[in-house]
């Protein structure tokens, strides 16, 4: 049994007594009802996290003003009509033994929804870096109205039964916009050359919140301790105003970092950043205050958090995306079951990317329950004989879910090693975490009692003989080989041969295909000393820079002098050269001693015809349906079982 004595120790902050130092921080879910009220989906999501026994839950952003929200489904606290739904959130947390704080929020200029309607306002009429639209400059009357709205929302939080309130002053939202010289260029008393001068708005918000909630009620503020943007403020600047904030009424400092304009999505740090990478900012805040400080920064392991508290780096630790990947991680750690903790892989596919790409409500690419708690089944009505063919992400999750629901499950894998395409995806720089995750999935399936048949091909004959009730086809995909003259030359190979070590890296390499496979192989080869050129027919890279991993990939390509050529077609592969172009305009890339094909994948679903002929019910999932990301594979694998 693990002691975790630091992180499991209680903490009293004014009237609030926390049973431990684990914080579930605010994370946007898009689960709210369209009228800004709390939905059943909100409550189910929250209840699942509360079951994991965090000491403090902080709600997702809750709007203080209708002209300060990111969208119509954002939870609201700007009217008494929201109180009944918010009270249900309080009850959910308290029944599980956790404490809960409401985070009160005003978006300022960072709302595409409000910018499109001309309703967005900010300290100065400076366009959003992300959304481009220009907000209107707040008048003094606007400022006083918003300050009062913060106080009124905080009062509602206390009246509703929340144990504390947190003011959102981070990540480029309104309070950060006042603090930053990049967004606050006012010449009145709410601007100024120093951060201390520009802190007036924040301090007045804090004072009004304190006035409305009284002396004994805990008030937190979430701050970007550094902007992490060119010419932005530094933690030393923030240190100068922390004592003023505490004097104005702050009890807890939630030391986050970054803004919407920060490069690389650092506020949702990808796997390139190690767990706890940001804890130094919390330590800096602690240098200037005795108030408890919440540290953040891609924490997944309670032992790492326990050590940080033991070093006095912070007083509490926030686990954000880890609560999406495995809401039971703390309970498992307490029980000594650390091997059973599903650790977040920081892929951002289900949480952050779904939000910024407008793909829907919150998910987790490695935990299909997340965001789907209201439809997550507990047991099968009628156990069936389920075959799962393929042991990549889709197959493993399908097998695990089928076994959990009580079906008799057999998993087939044609190779000796399970894991599917992840065995290649784990090889490029900073992707090792994917390998650890797939090993975890395999371990869970093995321990669950699923019958596993390795080095076994499922054929029409086998299906006809055994007649399973239901077959999940998770046979993955296979590489596409484009019809290019010279593609059979001896120095041409494919991405998979490079990644599994069958072919050694060349010196001057052309990669045909600039999607994720091609870019990651380029990253891998560049690390090995190759000079790489990536060529693709698409007019621009399909690896989006607005995603955290995409940004980091493009950044490394620049740093390692990789050439990225888009909008051209490879016409032929010659001896020591590659000819490419569009139409009749051709150019030659030389010298070339290696060509790597990374033109994508196509589904492998040969079993479909056999299953149709035999009349066996089946589902195609993951790459066998259409090659895509992990999140589509795991969700389809799970849903194929849930529908039984």
Secondary structure, DSSP 4 states (H G I P E B T S, - for coil): ----TTTTS-EEETTEEESSSEEE-----S-S-TTSPPPHHHHHHHHHHHTT--SEEEPSPEESSGGG-SSTTSEE-SSGGGHHHHHHHHHHHHHTT-EEEEEEE--TT--HHHHHHT--EESS----TTT-PPPEEPPHHHHHHHHHHHHHHHHHHHHHT-SEEEEEE-BTSHHHHHH-TTT---SSTT--SSHHHHTHHHHHHHHHHHHHH-TTSEEEEEEESS--STT---HHHHHHHHHHHHHHT--EEEEE--BTTSGGGGGG--TTSPTTTTHHHHHHHHTT--SEEEE-SS---HHHHHHHHHTTS-SEEE--THHHH-TTHHHHHHTT-GGG--------TTTHHHHHTT--S---TT-TTTT-GGG--SS-SS--EEEEE--SHHHHHHHHHHHHTT-EEEEEESSSS--TTHHHHTTSTT-HHHHHHHHHHHHHHHHHT-EEEET----HHHHHHH--SEEEE---EEE-----BTTTSTTEEEHHHHHTTSS---SEEEEE--SHHHHHHHHHHHHTT-EEEEEESSSS-SS-TTSHHHHHHHHHHHHTT-EEEES-EEEEEETTEEEEEETTEEEEE---SEEEE---EEE--THHHHHHHHT-EEEE-GGGT----HHHHHHHHHHHHHT-
